Amino acid sequence: MNVLIVDDSKLARMALVKILAKNYPTWVRKEAGNADEALQLASEFAADIVLMDYNMPGRDGLALAADFRAQDPSMRLALISANQQHEIVEGAKALGASFLTKPVNGPDLVAFLGKPETPIGQDDK
C-alpha cells in the first residue's frame, strides 16, 4: 500500500509515520507539507490512502480531499483535525472521507486502515 501524509506540521507527520512504520512496516509512505505539494507528489506517487490535515496554509484539507476524490473516486481518504466542528466533519463525510481527531493515536489510525501487519503494542524485536 502507498500512503500519502499531508500536514504542514513536521511533528504531526512524524507521529503518523511512527504509527505506520510500527503497524504497517512494508507500506510505502510519502510526505507533503501542504495541498499543492501533495498534488504535485501525487502526480508521481500512486497513493492508495491519503491522510491529510484540515488546517494548512493555502487550501485546506476539505479542498484537497475534493481534489483527490475527483482524481480517484476509490481512494481512501482521512481528514485529520483537532477542529471537530460539525461543518468540517460533515464536509469530510460528504466527500466520502473519514474524520480522525488530532492528535491521532495508533488504535484510531489502525481502525481506519485495517488489520495491522504487527499486533498493536507489540514492539519489533
C-alpha positions in Angstrom: 0.0 0.0 0.0 1.1 3.6 -0.7 0.2 6.2 1.9 0.5 10.0 1.4 0.7 12.0 4.6 -0.2 15.7 4.2 0.3 18.1 7.1 2.1 21.4 7.5 3.4 20.2 10.9 6.5 18.1 10.6 5.9 16.8 14.1 2.4 15.6 13.1 3.7 13.9 10.0 6.4 12.2 12.2 3.8 10.9 14.6 1.8 9.3 11.8 4.9 7.9 10.2 5.8 6.3 13.5 2.4 4.6 13.8 2.5 3.4 10.2 6.1 2.1 10.5 5.2 0.1 13.6 1.9 -1.4 12.3 2.5 -1.5 8.5 6.2 -1.7 8.0 6.1 -2.7 4.4 3.8 0.1 3.3 5.4 2.9 1.3 5.0 6.4 2.9 5.5 9.8 1.3 5.0 13.2 3.0 3.8 16.6 1.8 3.7 19.9 3.8 0.7 21.4 2.0 -2.0 20.8 -0.6 0.0 22.0 -3.6 3.0 19.8 -2.7 0.6 16.9 -2.1 -1.0 17.2 -5.6 2.5 17.5 -7.2 3.7 14.4 -5.3 0.5 12.5 -6.3 1.3 13.0 -9.9 4.4 10.8 -9.5 3.3 8.6 -6.5 0.2 6.4 -6.8 -1.3 6.8 -3.3 -3.9 4.3 -2.2 -4.6 6.2 1.0 -4.2 9.9 1.9 -4.1 11.1 5.5 -4.5 14.9 5.4 -4.7 17.7 8.0 -7.6 20.1 7.8 -5.8 23.3 8.8 -3.0 24.0 6.3 -1.7 27.2 4.6 -3.4 27.7 1.2 -6.1 25.1 0.5 -7.5 23.3 3.5 -7.9 19.5 3.8 -11.5 19.6 2.6 -10.5 21.2 -0.7 -7.6 18.8 -1.0 -9.9 15.8 -0.3 -12.2 17.1 -3.1 -9.3 17.2 -5.5 -8.2 13.7 -4.6 -11.8 12.4 -4.8 -12.2 13.9 -8.3 -8.9 12.2 -9.4 -9.7 8.8 -7.9 -13.2 8.1 -6.5 -12.0 4.8 -4.9 -9.1 6.4 -3.0 -9.3 6.0 0.8 -9.2 9.5 2.4 -9.0 10.6 6.0 -9.2 14.2 7.2 -7.4 14.8 10.4 -8.0 17.7 12.7 -8.4 18.8 16.3 -11.1 21.1 15.0 -14.3 18.9 15.3 -16.8 21.5 14.1 -19.9 19.9 12.6 -19.3 21.5 9.2 -15.9 20.0 8.9 -16.9 16.5 10.0 -19.9 16.6 7.7 -17.8 18.0 4.8 -15.5 15.1 5.2 -18.4 12.6 5.2 -19.9 14.3 2.1 -16.6 13.7 0.3 -16.5 10.0 1.4 -13.6 10.7 3.7 -13.2 9.5 7.3 -12.6 12.0 10.0 -9.9 11.4 12.6 -9.3 13.5 15.7 -5.9 15.0 16.1 -3.6 14.0 17.6 -4.2 10.6 16.0 -3.4 7.6 18.2 -2.4 4.2 17.0 -5.7 2.4 17.6 -7.8 5.1 15.8 -5.5 5.0 12.8 -5.5 1.2 12.7 -9.3 1.2 12.9 -9.3 3.4 9.8 -6.6 1.5 7.9 -7.5 -2.1 8.8 -5.7 -5.0 10.4 -2.0 -4.2 11.1 0.9 -6.3 9.9 2.1 -6.4 13.5 -0.1 -6.5 16.6 -0.8 -3.1 18.2 1.5 -2.5 21.1 4.0 -5.3 20.1 7.5 -3.9 19.6 9.7 -5.4 16.9 12.4 -7.5 18.4 
